[in-house]
Amino acid sequence: MSDSFLVSPLGSLEYAPAPESAALARLSDSYGLFIDGRFSDPESHELVETLNPATGEPLARYARGSTSDVDAAVRSARHAYESVWRDLPGSERAKYLFRIARLIQERARELAVVETLDNGKPIRETRDVDVPLAAAHFFYYAGWADKLGYAGYGAAPRPLGVAGQIIPWNFPLLMAAWKLAPALAAGNTCVLKPAETTPLSALVLAEILQQADLPPGVVNIVTGDGTTGAALVAHPGIDKVAFTGSTEVGRRIQRTAAQTGRHLTLELGGKGANIVFEDAPLDEVIEGIIDGIFFNQGHVCCAGSRLLVEESVADEVLRRLRRRMDQLRVGDPLDKNTDVGAVNSATQLDKITELVEAGEREGALRYSASCALPDRGYWFAPTVFSNVSQTHRIAREEIFGPVLSMLTFRTPDEAVAKANNTPYGLACGVWSEKGSRTLWVAERLKAGVIWANTYNQFDPTSPFGGVRESGFGREGGRQGLEAYLDV
């Protein structure tokens, strides 16, 4: 980033650089695996570099877990389950979860920087969303640990055993909390496998588990790539698999799990529709559209990547949207003024670029924000396509980047038909001042989560999950306990 002021396209506001210190991350040069309550010697494993997406520079080296490492982690989890955790009173398990939540809060600034460095998302998102929500999930499920008999799954629900959990790179710390907190509250032990491009916040979380004096083996963290995850899914000592990631990988995991009969939940891809009716308050709508697609650079499974606008207001919405996009600040993720950070990896950037080029070839009209992108790292300007048809790839395939496709409709029936014209079913948004219209549309949408006059609102007390090719099972809320109980 330049040291000069960042000037708003409106010419009225100036922003001096306000960077958070990268030194707050306190990263080690290398990390081993976290098994049986301690870190292994990094040099005893094959080591892989994790990069800063904003610069392309190495951050740290981490161990690539082998099949034997996965086996050691599962055996440790099994021993902890049978000897300690399963029979520990819920009130005692709750103490550990409360302790973990408080330690996340105490180390919140450090965790926010770690997440931003490793993932590329703006510090204001990790600081204000990812880290607080991660702590909130541990707090919430700590409250359930001694009340499982009142959760609606029988008077004395039992844990499943050892859970193998695989999390994605878009919300590394938050997804770890989504997986670990309900599993531990229900009495299970866990083997967690972070994404290969974003392992660092999970490894810092391992340090927090040590601080909390969590019994050895209750949580094991095995870093690595897809082969590590495959070994975890296929391990005969796993009773439950929980996966968040791509639909393609989810299909492979489901085939493997089907052969074993073990419990499975999948939270997969999406192509969310954000539906705007002509009576909706357009100032609020524009902010909702921006948040729905450009939050976390569009690296969100439930992103509102398809914008369906009633034809009578489509031109006005597009005009206002383009104007607002030009005000977004793209750059250094550690700068507190940044709105849109770096794409997570070169691989993901290539995928975004290929789909955007396909959209242009197929005749859609591209508009990208007028922002200067940094010379180093992986970057893509916020982009909206108009003149999009439902046959275009950009309207059908999950781009997982800061790219929005805009379509129009004339009637509520047409809006519903277009919104449901996708194999996915994770999330949708409906914008209208008429409550009856909102409810009518919501009842007909094929999606697991539907927001009304807002988008991307998350809370640990509310269940989240998809239907169709977006997966099955719920995380969050009382319903999130069911996936980890023998009911």
Beta strands, then each sheet from edge to edge (+ up, - down):
strand 1: 6-7
strand 2: 14-15
strand 3: 30-31
strand 4: 34-35
strand 5: 38-39
strand 6: 47-51
strand 7: 58-63
strand 8: 158-159
strand 9: 162-166
strand 10: 189-193
strand 11: 219-221
strand 12: 240-244
strand 13: 263-267
strand 14: 273-276
strand 15: 306-310
strand 16: 365-368
strand 17: 383-386
strand 18: 403-409
strand 19: 427-431
strand 20: 449-452
strand 21: 471-472
strand 22: 485-486
sheet 1: 1+ 2-
sheet 2: 3+ 7+ 6-
sheet 3: 4+ 5-
sheet 4: 8+ 22-
sheet 5: 11+ 10+ 9+ 12+ 13+ 21-
sheet 6: 16+ 17- 18- 15- 14- 19- 20-
end
